[in-house]
Amino acid sequence: MVPEPKHEAQWRWASLCLAGIVLGATGLAGYSVRLPWTAPAERSFLVTARSFAFDPAVITVKRGDRVTLRFASADVVHGFYLEGYDVDVTIHPGRRRVEVARPAAGELSTVWEVSFIADTPGRFRYRCSTACGAMHRFMVGELLVEPNWLWPVSALVAGGLLIAGGLLAGARTRVAEGAQVPACRFSGEDASPGRRPGSVDTAQTTRAPAPVPPSSAEDTAGGPGPEVVR
């Protein structure tokens, strides 16, 4: 079996690398197909508090989204403290305006809605911060901030295509250089048709067999003389 030339092997490996990168990015896209590959968006939610639960119990957004929350209470006064975002809301039944405190900043205001940027991916619990009954401590929910795959996947595909393109270009350059290299011949070798460049003519390089040394004195004298008849 004739071994594959080095430049063709490099070209083949570069093609395989390119295919692997594309397939990997496609698989990642399939894994995250439920995440719309769009720019950060405006997301609005109405959070209804009742004893002893929030509706919705889970709020799902993407990193970079601007999240706007409006609040309502179905029975008594409830609180809404969102961990990680310094937001503490007091919700009164029958009122759409809510009191918002930001403990870290020492701010207190009355607003119609609360707005913030979901800038950190992860899970953040929100809980009732105003005592509302025996099951108050179990009144919790969760803000789920999912990663935005648009930038990481785009960077992965672009970088992979750039690397594979460079490998392919280098391999093709080596192929072109190999095609332009003149054939090498040994000195004194004729360029007879049908011969491969750089090959050695076995007819010219075959040596004559060495003479066999004589095995006896008779062989040295030319063999036994004629027999004398008496």
Helices and strands as residue ranges (DSSP letters): H 6-31, E 42-50, E 53-55, E 58-62, E 66-73, E 78-82, E 87-91, E 98-102, E 107-111, E 114-117, E 122-127, G 136-138, E 140-146, H 150-180, H 202-205, H 217-220
